Amino acid sequence: MIGGGPGGYSAALYGASAGLNVALVEKDALGGTCLNRGCIPAKAFLETAAVKRHVDHAADFGIETKGSASVAFAKTQERKQGIVKQLVGGIGAMCKGRKVEVFNGIGSLGAGRRVDVALGDGGSASITGDSILLAAGSVPRLIPGFERGGPIMTSDEVLDLDTLPERVAVIGGGAIGCEFASTFADLGSEVTILEGLPKILPGLDKDVAKVVEKSFKKKKIAIKTGVMVNGHTPNDSGGTTVAFGDGESVEVDAVIVSVGRRPFSDELGLDGTAVVVDDRGFVEVDEYCQTGEPGVYAVGDLINTPQLAHVGYAEAILVIKHLLGESPMPVMYDRVPWAIYCHPEVAWAGPDEAQAKELGHDVVVAKHPFKFNSRAMILGETDGLVKIIAKKRADGTAGQILGVHMVGPWVTEQLSAGYLAVNWEASVDEVAEFVQPHPSLSELFGETVLSLTGRNFNG
């Protein structure tokens, strides 16, 4: 395996558990971007923001505090680093326990499935395998005029901050950008989102996106859509003024460039192989993640599939099963679960309403808000809704569940039932039979499904 992120380490561990002799090459820390500079650190910051939000609203629950909570961001950073260190150590321990040989260095693939490793200590090694997995991951995309340094940061650098910036500009209103915007707004920063497209979170179901945008405006996040950034002018205090749109500007202490990630195929070598890298840097693969070179696979952010750690896990399992001759089913990318951890959270599986119609389906749609859900009221988190898209039968009733889209409290933890319904191609009538616990946030999913049967006891 070349790359020790989610795709690489999960393939190594899964393969080792199947009896394979595995070597893993990683140039940095095990865990890759997700664990060291992405998913885990970002969610640790989001949890700190959630704690501050709870403390600030403690009086609503009868808990008296003296003013709003202050943020010791260096402590936040220390806590995040502790979590990351423990998880990285855990992966290392599992590799050792399953006899996965780990090489710390840069691996490049040549002819004959040979991997040459430039070791971090200055030495070198050579490994030849019956099968090779490329899992080199991705790096943040950059934009002209906003080179890293000083107040200009990508998702990599912002996660190393130990002080809280008072004013933040987030360039890019996609999932990662909105997570950072939500985090810093809840921690007390003044936040501006600059997005080139007509709305933030493009690609989301329109009803879900509206909830997020309305909530962001409550947090006093300034949302500037349909604007392009034109450059920035640093000031003497360590900040900068970002120019955007038609002569507009905003003065900030930090700029977070969050315009997506590109595959990191730069150091893979590939001389003498039939591995094809397209003009965007993606390694080309078939439905089983096989490259053009026999015995060589690629997974994760390195290939043109959803850039999600759990998709990398699924692809890793697919590869190991395939090379073992177990005839696995390819990953159904149109049905994988998605999650955005801003506040309020967003989660979905399957097409949204517009996408389902574009696919040629006649649909029946139901949506219910969290504002009438008892558990949401108890939590004081009532912004959000559950929306379900189902096929319309010939008689006009709702049939197969196509898509489940959620926004609101802890929906990233609630999606599993909807994900299973979509992937099992379950019908509304089948899922409506399931009993939901009360009081719970998840019962809103059950009630929304029940309403699609034409009968309901709530809403």
C-alpha positions as CSV (number, residue, x, y, z in Angstrom):
1,M,0.0,0.0,0.0
2,I,1.3,3.4,-0.9
3,G,-0.4,5.9,1.5
4,G,-1.4,5.4,5.1
5,G,-4.6,7.3,5.1
6,P,-8.1,5.8,5.5
7,G,-7.9,3.9,2.2
8,G,-4.4,2.6,2.7
9,Y,-4.4,1.7,6.4
10,S,-7.8,0.1,6.2
11,A,-6.8,-2.0,3.2
12,A,-3.6,-3.0,5.1
13,L,-5.4,-4.0,8.2
14,Y,-8.3,-5.7,6.4
15,G,-5.9,-7.5,4.1
16,A,-3.8,-8.7,7.0
17,S,-6.8,-10.0,8.8
18,A,-7.5,-12.1,5.7
19,G,-4.1,-13.6,5.9
20,L,-2.2,-11.4,3.4
21,N,1.4,-10.4,3.9
22,V,1.2,-6.6,3.8
23,A,3.6,-3.6,3.6
24,L,2.5,-0.1,4.1
25,V,4.4,3.0,2.9
26,E,3.5,6.4,4.5
27,K,5.6,9.5,4.2
28,D,4.0,11.3,7.2
29,A,1.9,10.1,10.1
30,L,-0.4,7.2,9.8
31,G,-4.0,8.2,9.4
32,G,-3.5,10.5,6.4
33,T,-5.3,13.8,5.9
34,C,-8.5,12.6,7.6
35,L,-6.9,11.9,10.9
36,N,-4.1,14.4,11.0
37,R,-5.3,17.4,9.0
38,G,-9.0,16.9,8.2
39,C,-12.0,15.1,9.6
40,I,-10.9,14.4,13.1
41,P,-9.2,17.7,14.0
42,A,-11.9,19.7,12.4
43,K,-14.6,17.8,14.3
44,A,-12.6,18.3,17.5
45,F,-12.8,22.1,16.9
46,L,-16.5,21.8,16.1
47,E,-17.1,20.0,19.5
48,T,-15.3,22.9,21.3
49,A,-17.6,25.3,19.5
50,A,-20.6,23.2,20.6
51,V,-19.5,23.3,24.2
52,K,-19.2,27.1,24.0
53,R,-22.6,27.3,22.4
54,H,-24.1,25.2,25.3
55,V,-22.4,27.3,27.9
56,D,-23.6,30.5,26.3
57,H,-27.2,29.2,26.4
58,A,-26.9,27.6,29.8
59,A,-29.3,30.1,31.4
60,D,-32.1,28.7,29.1
61,F,-31.8,25.5,31.1
62,G,-31.7,27.2,34.4
63,I,-28.0,27.0,34.8
64,E,-26.6,30.4,35.9
65,T,-23.2,31.5,34.6
66,K,-21.4,34.8,34.7
67,G,-21.5,36.2,31.2
68,S,-20.5,34.3,28.0
69,A,-17.7,31.7,28.0
70,S,-14.2,32.7,27.0
71,V,-12.2,30.5,24.7
72,A,-8.6,29.3,25.5
73,F,-7.9,28.2,22.0
74,A,-4.4,26.9,22.9
75,K,-6.2,24.4,25.2
76,T,-8.5,23.5,22.3
77,Q,-5.5,22.8,20.2
78,E,-3.9,20.7,22.9
79,R,-7.0,18.6,23.3
80,K,-7.2,18.1,19.5
81,Q,-3.6,17.1,19.3
82,G,-4.2,14.6,22.1
83,I,-7.1,12.9,20.3
84,V,-5.1,12.8,17.1
85,K,-2.0,11.3,18.8
86,Q,-4.0,8.6,20.5
87,L,-5.7,7.6,17.2
88,V,-2.5,7.6,15.2
89,G,-0.9,5.5,17.9
90,G,-3.9,3.1,17.8
91,I,-3.4,2.6,14.0
92,G,0.3,1.9,14.5
93,A,-0.4,-0.6,17.3
94,M,-3.0,-2.4,15.1
95,C,-0.4,-2.5,12.2
96,K,2.1,-4.0,14.6
97,G,-0.4,-6.5,16.0
98,R,-1.3,-7.7,12.5
99,K,2.3,-7.8,11.3
100,V,1.8,-5.0,8.7
101,E,5.3,-3.8,7.9
102,V,5.3,0.0,7.9
103,F,7.8,2.0,5.9
104,N,8.1,5.7,6.7
105,G,9.0,7.4,3.4
106,I,7.9,8.3,-0.1
107,G,6.9,5.3,-2.3
108,S,7.1,5.4,-6.1
109,L,5.8,2.6,-8.3
110,G,7.7,1.2,-11.2
111,A,7.5,-1.7,-13.6
112,G,6.9,-5.2,-12.3
113,R,4.9,-4.0,-9.3
114,R,8.1,-2.7,-7.6
115,V,7.9,0.1,-5.1
116,D,11.0,2.1,-4.4
117,V,10.9,3.9,-1.0
118,A,12.9,7.0,-0.2
119,L,12.9,6.6,3.6
120,G,12.5,9.5,5.9
121,D,15.8,8.8,7.6
122,G,17.7,9.2,4.3
123,G,17.9,5.5,3.4
124,S,16.0,3.5,0.8
125,A,14.1,0.3,0.4
126,S,12.6,-1.7,-2.4
127,I,9.4,-3.8,-2.2
128,T,7.7,-6.0,-4.8
129,G,4.2,-7.3,-4.3
130,D,1.7,-9.5,-6.1
131,S,-0.7,-6.6,-5.8
132,I,-0.2,-2.9,-5.2
133,L,-2.6,-0.4,-3.8
134,L,-2.2,3.3,-4.5
135,A,-3.8,5.5,-1.8
136,A,-1.7,8.7,-1.8
137,G,-4.8,10.9,-1.0
138,S,-5.2,14.6,-1.7
139,V,-4.0,18.1,-0.9
140,P,-5.9,21.4,-0.6
141,R,-6.4,23.2,-3.9
142,L,-5.0,26.7,-4.0
143,I,-6.0,29.9,-5.9
144,P,-3.8,32.5,-7.5
145,G,-2.9,35.4,-5.3
146,F,-3.6,33.5,-2.1
147,E,-0.4,31.6,-1.4
148,R,0.0,30.0,2.0
149,G,1.6,32.1,4.7
150,G,0.8,34.8,7.3
151,P,-3.0,35.2,7.4
152,I,-3.6,33.0,4.4
153,M,-4.3,29.4,5.4
154,T,-5.7,26.2,3.9
155,S,-7.5,23.6,6.0
156,D,-4.0,22.2,6.9
157,E,-2.7,25.4,8.6
158,V,-6.0,26.5,10.2
159,L,-6.1,23.3,12.2
160,D,-2.7,24.3,13.8
161,L,-3.9,27.7,15.1
162,D,-3.4,28.2,18.8
163,T,-5.1,31.6,19.0
164,L,-8.6,32.5,17.9
165,P,-8.8,35.1,15.1
166,E,-11.3,37.8,15.6
167,R,-12.3,38.2,12.0
168,V,-12.2,35.4,9.4
169,A,-12.9,35.2,5.7
170,V,-13.7,31.7,4.3
171,I,-13.2,31.4,0.6
172,G,-15.4,28.7,-0.6
173,G,-18.9,27.8,0.7
174,G,-18.8,24.1,0.3
175,A,-18.8,21.4,3.0
176,I,-15.4,22.1,4.4
177,G,-15.8,25.9,4.2
178,C,-19.1,25.8,6.0
179,E,-17.7,23.6,8.8
180,F,-15.0,26.2,9.4
181,A,-17.4,29.1,9.2
182,S,-19.7,27.4,11.7
183,T,-16.9,26.6,14.0
184,F,-15.4,30.1,14.2
185,A,-18.7,31.8,14.4
186,D,-19.8,29.7,17.3
187,L,-16.4,30.4,19.0
188,G,-17.0,34.2,18.7
189,S,-15.2,35.2,15.5
190,E,-16.7,37.5,12.9
191,V,-17.1,35.3,9.8
192,T,-17.6,36.1,6.1
193,I,-18.1,33.4,3.5
194,L,-17.1,34.2,-0.1
195,E,-18.6,31.8,-2.6
196,G,-18.4,32.1,-6.4
197,L,-21.6,30.1,-7.0
198,P,-25.1,31.4,-6.5
199,K,-25.5,29.7,-3.1
200,I,-23.5,28.0,-0.4
201,L,-23.4,24.2,-0.2
202,P,-24.1,23.7,-3.9
203,G,-25.6,20.3,-4.6
204,L,-27.6,20.1,-1.4
205,D,-31.4,19.6,-1.5
206,K,-32.8,23.1,-1.7
207,D,-34.9,22.7,1.5
208,V,-31.9,21.5,3.4
209,A,-29.7,24.3,2.2
210,K,-32.2,26.9,3.2
211,V,-32.2,25.7,6.8
212,V,-28.4,26.0,6.9
213,E,-28.3,29.4,5.4
214,K,-31.0,30.7,7.7
215,S,-29.1,29.3,10.7
216,F,-25.9,30.8,9.6
217,K,-27.5,34.2,9.3
218,K,-28.7,33.8,12.9
219,K,-25.0,33.4,13.8
220,K,-24.3,36.6,12.0
221,I,-22.2,34.9,9.4
222,A,-22.0,37.2,6.4
223,I,-22.7,35.2,3.2
224,K,-21.5,36.6,-0.1
225,T,-22.5,34.4,-3.0
226,G,-21.9,34.8,-6.7
227,V,-18.6,36.7,-6.0
228,M,-15.1,36.0,-7.1
229,V,-12.1,37.0,-4.9
230,N,-9.7,39.4,-6.6
231,G,-6.7,39.4,-4.3
232,H,-5.7,40.7,-0.9
233,T,-3.7,43.4,0.7
234,P,-1.8,42.6,3.9
235,N,-1.8,45.2,6.7
236,D,0.7,46.0,9.5
237,S,-1.2,44.1,12.2
238,G,-0.8,40.7,10.6
239,G,-4.2,40.6,8.9
240,T,-5.2,41.4,5.3
241,T,-8.0,43.0,3.3
242,V,-9.7,40.7,0.8
243,A,-11.1,42.2,-2.4
244,F,-14.0,40.5,-4.0
245,G,-16.9,41.0,-6.3
246,D,-17.4,44.4,-7.8
247,G,-15.2,46.6,-5.7
248,E,-16.1,45.1,-2.3
249,S,-13.7,44.2,0.4
250,V,-13.5,42.8,3.9
251,E,-10.7,43.3,6.5
252,V,-9.9,40.1,8.4
253,D,-7.2,38.5,10.6
254,A,-7.3,35.2,8.9
255,V,-8.3,33.8,5.4
256,I,-9.2,30.2,5.1
257,V,-8.9,29.0,1.5
258,S,-11.4,26.2,1.2
259,V,-12.0,25.5,-2.5
260,G,-11.7,21.8,-2.6
261,R,-8.9,19.2,-2.7
262,R,-6.9,17.7,-5.6
263,P,-5.5,14.2,-5.9
264,F,-1.9,13.9,-4.8
265,S,-0.5,11.8,-7.6
266,D,2.7,13.9,-7.8
267,E,5.1,11.5,-6.3
268,L,3.8,8.1,-7.4
269,G,6.4,7.6,-10.1
270,L,4.5,5.2,-12.4
271,D,7.3,5.0,-15.0
272,G,7.1,1.8,-17.0
273,T,3.5,1.1,-15.8
274,A,0.2,1.3,-17.6
275,V,-1.3,3.3,-14.8
276,V,-3.1,6.3,-16.3
277,V,-3.4,9.7,-14.6
278,D,-5.9,12.1,-16.2
279,D,-5.4,15.8,-16.7
280,R,-6.9,16.6,-13.3
281,G,-4.4,14.3,-11.5
282,F,-6.9,11.4,-10.8
283,V,-5.7,7.8,-11.3
284,E,-8.1,6.1,-13.7
285,V,-9.7,2.9,-12.5
286,D,-12.6,0.5,-13.3
287,E,-15.5,-0.4,-11.1
288,Y,-13.2,-2.6,-9.0
289,C,-10.7,0.2,-8.5
290,Q,-8.2,-1.6,-10.9
291,T,-5.8,0.6,-12.8
292,G,-4.6,-0.2,-16.3
293,E,-1.6,-2.0,-14.8
294,P,-2.4,-5.7,-13.9
295,G,-2.4,-6.1,-10.1
296,V,-2.4,-2.4,-9.3
297,Y,-5.4,-0.7,-7.7
298,A,-6.1,2.8,-6.5
299,V,-8.6,4.1,-4.0
300,G,-9.7,7.1,-2.0
301,D,-9.1,10.8,-2.9
302,L,-6.6,9.6,-5.6
303,I,-9.5,8.5,-7.8
304,N,-12.5,10.4,-9.0
305,T,-15.0,9.2,-6.5
306,P,-16.6,11.0,-3.5
307,Q,-13.8,12.4,-1.3
308,L,-15.1,10.8,1.9
309,A,-13.0,8.7,4.3
310,H,-15.8,6.1,4.6
311,V,-15.8,5.7,0.8
312,G,-12.1,5.1,1.0
313,Y,-12.8,2.4,3.6
314,A,-15.4,0.8,1.3
315,E,-13.0,0.9,-1.7
316,A,-10.3,-0.7,0.4
317,I,-12.5,-3.6,1.4
318,L,-13.6,-4.0,-2.3
319,V,-10.0,-4.2,-3.4
320,I,-8.9,-6.8,-0.9
321,K,-12.0,-8.9,-1.7
322,H,-11.3,-8.6,-5.4
323,L,-7.6,-9.5,-5.3
324,L,-8.6,-12.5,-3.2
325,G,-11.1,-13.6,-5.9
326,E,-14.2,-13.2,-3.8
327,S,-16.3,-11.4,-6.5
328,P,-17.4,-8.4,-4.5
329,M,-20.1,-5.9,-5.5
330,P,-18.7,-2.6,-6.7
331,V,-19.4,0.5,-4.5
332,M,-22.7,2.2,-5.4
333,Y,-21.4,5.8,-5.2
334,D,-24.9,7.3,-5.8
335,R,-26.1,5.8,-2.5
336,V,-23.2,6.4,-0.1
337,P,-23.9,8.4,3.1
338,W,-22.8,12.0,3.2
339,A,-22.3,14.1,6.3
340,I,-21.5,17.8,6.9
341,Y,-20.7,18.7,10.5
342,C,-21.6,22.4,10.6
343,H,-24.2,23.6,13.0
344,P,-26.9,22.5,12.1
345,E,-25.6,19.2,10.8
346,V,-26.5,17.9,7.4
347,A,-26.7,14.2,6.3
348,W,-28.1,12.4,3.3
349,A,-28.1,9.3,1.1
350,G,-29.5,9.0,-2.3
351,P,-30.8,11.7,-4.7
352,D,-32.5,14.8,-3.6
353,E,-35.9,15.9,-5.0
354,A,-34.5,17.6,-8.1
355,Q,-32.0,14.9,-8.9
356,A,-34.6,12.2,-8.6
357,K,-36.8,14.0,-11.1
358,E,-33.8,14.4,-13.4
359,L,-33.3,10.7,-13.3
360,G,-36.8,10.3,-14.7
361,H,-38.6,9.3,-11.5
362,D,-42.1,10.5,-10.6
363,V,-41.8,11.1,-6.9
364,V,-43.7,11.6,-3.7
365,V,-42.0,13.8,-1.1
366,A,-42.6,14.3,2.6
367,K,-40.8,16.6,5.0
368,H,-41.2,17.2,8.7
369,P,-39.5,19.9,10.9
370,F,-37.7,19.2,14.1
371,K,-39.5,22.1,15.7
372,F,-42.3,19.8,16.8
373,N,-40.0,17.0,17.9
374,S,-40.0,16.6,21.7
375,R,-36.4,15.6,22.0
376,A,-35.3,18.5,19.8
377,M,-37.3,20.8,22.0
378,I,-35.7,19.3,25.1
379,L,-32.2,19.9,23.6
380,G,-33.1,23.4,22.5
381,E,-32.1,22.4,18.9
382,T,-35.2,22.8,16.8
383,D,-33.8,24.1,13.5
384,G,-34.0,21.5,10.8
385,L,-36.1,18.9,9.0
386,V,-36.2,15.4,7.6
387,K,-37.1,15.1,3.9
388,I,-37.8,11.8,2.1
389,I,-38.1,11.2,-1.6
390,A,-39.9,8.1,-2.8
391,K,-41.0,6.7,-6.1
392,K,-44.6,7.3,-7.0
393,R,-46.5,4.1,-7.9
394,A,-49.0,3.9,-10.7
395,D,-51.8,4.4,-8.2
396,G,-50.2,7.6,-6.9
397,T,-49.0,6.2,-3.6
398,A,-45.4,6.2,-2.4
399,G,-43.3,3.2,-3.1
400,Q,-39.5,2.7,-3.0
401,I,-37.5,5.2,-0.9
402,L,-35.0,6.9,-3.2
403,G,-33.4,9.5,-1.0
404,V,-33.3,10.6,2.7
405,H,-32.1,14.1,3.4
406,M,-31.7,15.6,6.9
407,V,-30.6,18.8,8.5
408,G,-30.7,19.4,12.3
409,P,-29.4,18.2,15.6
410,W,-27.1,15.1,15.4
411,V,-28.4,14.1,12.0
412,T,-25.0,12.6,11.1
413,E,-25.7,10.0,13.8
414,Q,-29.3,9.5,12.6
415,L,-28.8,8.8,8.9
416,S,-28.1,5.1,9.3
417,A,-31.8,4.1,9.1
418,G,-32.3,6.2,6.0
419,Y,-29.1,5.0,4.5
420,L,-30.2,1.4,5.0
421,A,-33.6,2.1,3.5
422,V,-32.1,3.7,0.4
423,N,-29.5,0.9,-0.1
424,W,-31.9,-2.0,0.5
425,E,-34.4,-0.3,-1.9
426,A,-37.0,-0.6,0.9
427,S,-40.5,0.7,0.3
428,V,-42.3,3.2,2.4
429,D,-44.7,0.6,3.7
430,E,-41.9,-1.7,4.8
431,V,-40.0,1.0,6.7
432,A,-43.2,2.4,8.3
433,E,-43.5,-0.8,10.2
434,F,-40.3,-0.1,12.2
435,V,-40.9,1.1,15.8
436,Q,-38.9,4.3,16.7
437,P,-37.9,5.0,20.3
438,H,-39.7,7.9,22.1
439,P,-38.7,10.5,22.8
440,S,-35.9,10.6,20.3
441,L,-34.6,12.7,17.4
442,S,-34.7,9.6,15.2
443,E,-38.4,9.2,15.5
444,L,-38.8,12.2,13.1
445,F,-37.5,9.9,10.4
446,G,-40.1,7.3,11.3
447,E,-42.9,9.9,11.3
448,T,-41.9,11.3,8.0
449,V,-41.9,7.8,6.4
450,L,-45.3,7.1,8.1
451,S,-46.8,10.2,6.5
452,L,-45.9,8.8,3.1
453,T,-48.3,5.9,3.7
454,G,-51.1,8.5,3.7
455,R,-51.7,8.2,7.4
456,N,-49.9,9.8,10.3
457,F,-50.5,10.7,14.0
458,N,-48.3,13.7,14.1
459,G,-47.9,16.8,11.9
